[in-house]
Amino acid sequence: MPATDTAAALEQIVALIVEVKPGLADTAVRPTDSLVDDLGLDSLDILQLSRKINRDLGVFDLDAWGETAAEHGRTVQSLRDNVEA
């Protein structure tokens, strides 16, 4: 995927994260931020986020992403890496 597409997809994911967690609106969300440890999302927030990603960006398998959490640390970038357009 071209870098501009990746950057645009990351921006869309950040916007969806802010929809789920409005308190992050004034936070600079980085691709390396952990959804749980850095941004404070809980399991229900992540479920809601995964539904929004599926609706707006493409296929996102929350179960598969969760199974590999130890490898990717549940980062914002890992969400982008696991979306199939």
N, C-alpha and C positions, 0 to 999 in steps of 0.2 A: 504494500500500500504506500503511495507517495506520501512524503512528509506532510504536505499541506492537508491531505485527507486525514492523516493521523492527528494533526493538530486540531483540525475542525472537530473530529470525533471526540477528542479529549475535552474541548470546550463544551460540546454538547453534554458529555457525561458530567462535567462540573456543574453545568446548569441544572441537570437532573438531580444531582446531589443536593444542591441548594433548594430545589423544590421539596425534597424529602426532609431536609434539615435547614429551614429558613434562617436559623441563627448563624449559619456559615456564610451568609450573604456578604459580609465585610471581611471575610477571611481569604487570604491568598491560598487557594488549593493547588498543590503541586502534584505532578504525576507520581512522585515517590511517597506521598502521604498515605498512611494506612487508614482505611475507612473507619476502623475500630479504634486503634490506639491514638491516632492523630486527630481524626475528625469527629470521633465520638458517636458513630452510628451503632445502633444495636441491631439485633437479628431482625426485628420487624422493619426497621429502616432499610436494611439491606434487601429484604424481600420486596418491599415497595419499590426500591430503586431498580431491582432486577426486572420487575414488571414494566416500569417506565422505559428501561433500556430495550426490552423486547418490543414494546409498542412503537418506540421512536427510532431506534437505530438498527435493529436486526436481531438475530437469534442469539440469546445469551442463556447458557445452561448454568443456572445457579448451583445445582448439585455438583457438576463437574468442577466448577470454579472453587467451590468449598472444599472439595476433596484434595485440591492442590494448594490450599492456603499456606501450608508450611513452606512451599517453594516460592510463592510470590508475595507473601506477607499481606495479602488483601489490599494491595495498593490501588490507587486510581488507575494507573497504567495497566495493571493486570485486568481491570474491567475491560478496557479498550482492547487489549490483546485477546480477549476471549469472546468478543462479539463477532459473529459471522453475518456479514451483510447479505 
